[in-house]
Amino acid sequence: MSEAAIEVVDAALRRVGAPALSYTEIAAGAAYFTKTGKDIEPGGEERAGEADAIFLGAIGLPSVRHADGTEISPHLRLRDRFGLYAGVRPVKAYPNAPQRLADPRAAGIDMVILRESTEGLFYSAAVHGRAEIIGDSEVRDTLRITRATTEKLHRFGFRLAQKRKARGHAGKLTCVDKANVFASMAFFRKIYDEIAPDYPDIATEYAYVDAQALNLIRQPWDYDVMVMENMFGDILSDLAGGLVGGMGMAACAEIGDGIGLFQPAHGSAPDIMGQDRANPLAAILSGALMLDYLAEKFGDDRLGDAAARIEQAVESGFAANRIRPMEFGGDMGTRAVTAEVLAQVAAP
């Protein structure tokens, strides 16, 4: 599906007259691990860090694990190494795509979950070796919240809400936490409150994470941008993705101060591997996020136009019922969906 995303990105750039991107391939993932015992090629992390952006495919397999039982996860190391603190997970309902809620307002779901991606409970992810393992009787994981990262995250969230407000969205940032129970979460909220006055044009509100899970089922159309700790974001982004069809639509950006990483948020789906059945749209929409990021990074509006072209192609394709992924019970596999997106990108 990475090939599908790159094909669509390249076509969109040509369509708007933007310069072509150059790519360097780095071997990584479960297949590479099976052959070599490493989850990314030697020097691969360093080479990734030299790029303007990183595009990562679905890289894991449930059957390929380390001796401790955890799956390979080089993407978590990349997040940690390059400080990719801002995990951006758009959640958007498309016409003629499955909607799990009966309320007609569900057709208007269009929000973003902003997940801190380097700290929180994932600070102790097995790939980092930070867990305290006490024999075979106890394991302790640390949930870490730092001021430096949390300040950057909240400012990113407010700026994202401002950008969305300029495009007609509500301009609201919801702080999702568990400040009534954990000191770390009270600290997370305290920093949010300190920064909020710098963005008086953005509405603010709070929600405890358990209540927010309920709210995303009862009234998801009420939300614009939500900012939260890593594990909370991991869970709520999957829940929210289910509201608009499934993980096949789950695009993802992981953005830091110097580089961004872009990947579909779903797994590798080994049960349909090689069968031309997978939905490529999460990867394709992640490519659009990458172009948006590069447009801002280099001040080139043409890259932003190419990103908008891809997003509109997906919207138009669904609206005309010309995009019908098998994931949603349709008759179109990976290649057919990609071909239709390409046709929509090229349309006048």
N, C-alpha and C positions, 0 to 999 in steps of 0.2 A: 504493500500500500504506500510505502515511501515513494516508489516509482510513480504511482498515480499522482501523489501530491506534487512531486517535482515537475511532472508533465504539465499539470494544470498551472502551477506557478510560472513556468516558462512561457506557456501560452498567454497568460494574462499580461505578463511583462511585454511580450511582443505586441499584444493588442493595443496597449496604451503607449507604445513607443518608448518604453523604458529600457535601460541597458540590461543585458542578460547577466544572470548570476553565474559564478564559477563554483564548482563543487569539488570537495576532496572527500573521498570515501574512507571511513575508518571502520575496521571490522570489530564487531562487538555482538554480544547476545548469547543466547543459549546454545545455538549450534557451534559458535566459536568456542564457547566454554567446554562443550563436549569433546571437541578435537584437541584443545590446548590446555585445559584446566584454568584458563584465564577468561574473564568476562569482557575484556577489551584488549585490543592488540597492544604490544609494548610501545610506549610513547604516545598512545592514542589519546589519553587525557590531555597531555601537553599540546598536541596538535589541535585538539578540539578548542582549547583555550585561545589559540592563535587566530581562530576564525572570527568573522563578524557576527555569526549566529550559528547555532547548532541545531540540526534537524535530526531527530531520533525516532527510529521506527519502534514497533512493538517488539521487545527484545527477550522476554522471558518465556519459559515453559514450565508448567506446574511440575512436570516430571524431572526437571533438571534443577538439582538443589545442592547446596553446600552440605558438608558433613553435619552441621548443626540443625539441618532441616529447613533452613530459610532459602528462598529463591535467590538467584543472582540478581543484583540490582546496581549496576554501574551508574544508572541515572541518579541514584541517591548520592553517590560519591561526587558526581559532577555538580549537583546542586550545592553540596557542602563545600567543595573545593573552590567554586567560582562565586559563591555567595549569591545564589539565585533565590532570593528571599521572597519574591512576589510571584506566587502561583496563580495565574489568571485562568479561570474556568468559565467561559461563557455558557449560558443555558438559554436556548431560544427555541420557541415552538415554530414549526414550519407548517404551512397549509398542506393538507393531505398526508401528513405524517401522523403516526399514532399519538393520540392524546389520552393519557390515563385518567384524567379527571373529567367528569361529566359536565361540570360548570362551563358554560360557553366562554367565560373570561379566560379560561386556560389557553385559548388560542392566542392570547396576547402575552404569554410568558416571555420575557426578555430581560434577563438579569445576569449578573456576574458574581460568582463566588471567588473571593480573593483569599487565597490560602497561603499563609506563611510557610515557606518550603524548606527551611534549613534548621529550624529549632523545634520548639514544642516537644511532643513525645517522640517525634521522629529523630530528634537529637540522639536518641539511644538506639536507633535502628541497628540491626545486627551488623550491617556492612561497615559501620563506624567502630565497632569493637568497644563501645562505651558502657555496656550493661555490666552490672555487678552480679556475677554468677557465684553463688555460695554453694559449692558442692553440687549435690543433686537434690537439694532441699528447698532452694529459694533463688529467685532471680529478681533483681531490682533494676528498673528502668527509670531514667531521670527525665522529667519534663522541664525544659529550659526556656526561659523567656528573658531576653536581654533588652535593655533600653535602646542600644544602638540599632539593632535590627528592627525592633518594634516601631521606633520612630519612623524609620524609612518605609516600613510597610504601611503604616497609617497615612503617611503623606502620599504614598503611591495610590492608596485607596481614594483619598480625597481628590487627587488630580484626575484619577480615572472617572470618578463621579462627575467632575466638571466637564470632562470631554464628552461623556455621555449626555449630560444636560444640554450641551451645545448642539447635540444631534437630536434633541427632542425628548430625552428620557427625563425621569423625575428629578435627578440630581440629589440622591439620598444615599448616605452611607450608614449601614447598620453594623454595629459592633456586636459580634456573636461571641459569648464567653461563658464561663461558669464562675463569675466573680463572687457569687454568694457562698462558694465552698472553698475555692483554692486561692491562696495568696498570689500565685503566679498569674491567675486570671484577673484578680483585682488590680494587679500591676499593669496588665495588658490594657484594661479599661482606663486606668489612671492616665496612661500615656495618650490614649485616644482623646480623653477629655482635655488634656493639655494642648493638643494639636488642633482640635476642632475650631477654636476661635480664629485660627489663621485662614479658615475657609468659610466665611459667613454665608456664602451663597449656597452651601450644601446643607441640606437637612440631616439631622443626626437622630439616631435612636439606638436602643440596646435590646438584646434578646439573649436569654440563657439558651445554651445550645440544645437542651432537650425540648424547650418550648419552640425553638426555631425549627426543629425537625417536624413538629406538629404544624407549625405555621406554613411550612413549605407544602404540606398536603392540603391545608384548609384554604390558604389564600396566597399562593406563590406570585400572583400578578401584582401584589402590593410591594414587591421588593425590587431594588435597583442594583446596588452593589453591597455585598456583605463581606466584612473582613473578619478573619478568625485564625485561630491557632491551627497548626499543621494537621493533627489527627482529626480535629473537628471538620476541617475542610476536606480531608480525604473521604470522610463518611458522607457529609452533606452534599458534596459534589456528585457522588454516585446516586444518591437519592434524587437530587434535582435532575440529573440526566435521565432518570427513569420517567420523569414527568413529561419529557418531550420526545420520547421514542426509545431511547436506550443509549448504551455506551458507544454505539457506532456513530453518534453525533457529538461525542465528547472531545472537543478540541482543547488544547492546553498550551499555555505559555509559562515558562519559568524565567523570570527576568531579574537580573542583578544590576549592579552599577556599571559593569563593563561589557557584559555579554548576555544573550538570551538563549534559552533552549526551548525547542518547540517539538511537541510530539502528541499523537493521539493518546488520550488518557486510558483507553481500554487496554486489555491484555492481548495476548497473541492468538487466542481461539484455536488451539491445536486440533479441535474436532472438525474444523472445516478448512484446515490448512491445505493449500494447493487445489482447492475445488472451485475457485472463482465464485465464491459465495459471500465473502466478507464485504462489509460496507466500508468504502474508502473515504466517506465524507468527514470523519473525525480527522483523518490525516490531511485531507485537502483543506479543511477549515483551519487546521494548525498552520498550514502553509500560508494562508491569508494572514494569520496572526503574525507570522514571521515577517511578511512584507510590511505590515503596519509598523512593526518594531524597527525594521531597517529604514523605513521612510522617516521616522522620527530621529533615529540615530544619525542619519546622514543629511537630513533636511531636504529630501528629494520627494516632492509630492507625487511624482509619477509612480513610485513604489506604493504609496497609499492608494492611488487610483487603481492599481493592479489588485490590491487587497480587496477594495470595494467591488471590483469587477467579479472576483471569485465569490464573494458573499452574495452578490446580487444574482449570480448564475445559479447558486444553490436555491435561493429563494424563488427565482422564476421557474426553475425546473420543477420544484415541488408544486408551485401554484398551478402550473399547466399539467400536473400529473404526469410529467415526463421523467421524473426521477422516482423509481419504485424499487427501493432496495429489498433484497430477499430477507434481510433482518426484520423488515416490517411486514412480511408476508407478500411482498411484491415478486416480480418476475425478473428482476435485473441483478446480475452479479457484479463483481468488482469492475470488470472491464466495461460492461454496459453503462454502469453509473458514471464511470470516469469519462466515457465517450460523450455522454449527454452533458456533463458539466463542461467539457471542452466545447461542445456545440453552443452552449449558452454563453460561454465566455466570448466566443467568436461572433455572436449575433450582433447586429447593428444596435 
